[in-house]
């Protein structure tokens, strides 16, 4: 398999998604709350120019398990 930037981004997104799903499954377990507590990263650029008006809202949700998923995905990508 040929390595390229698109494949790396796909691996990172799948690792992030897998880590988040595992965190949601482990949410009821109180002793693992340090792995499942999440932090929101928000970015909201907006502008009102006379001919164009835009307002974009982008939110990223990170937890320790999603970070572990991203690291594992990059490790798997490098092993290919």
Rosetta blueprint (number, residue, H / E / L):
1 X L
2 X L
3 X L
4 X L
5 X H
6 X H
7 X H
8 X H
9 X H
10 X H
11 X H
12 X H
13 X H
14 X H
15 X H
16 X H
17 X H
18 X H
19 X H
20 X H
21 X H
22 X H
23 X H
24 X H
25 X H
26 X L
27 X L
28 X L
29 X L
30 X H
31 X H
32 X H
33 X H
34 X H
35 X H
36 X H
37 X L
38 X E
39 X E
40 X E
41 X E
42 X E
43 X E
44 X L
45 X L
46 X E
47 X E
48 X E
49 X L
50 X L
51 X L
52 X L
53 X E
54 X E
55 X E
56 X L
57 X L
58 X E
59 X E
60 X E
61 X E
62 X E
63 X E
64 X H
65 X H
66 X H
67 X H
68 X H
69 X H
70 X H
71 X H
72 X H
73 X H
74 X H
75 X H
76 X H
77 X H
78 X H
79 X H
80 X L
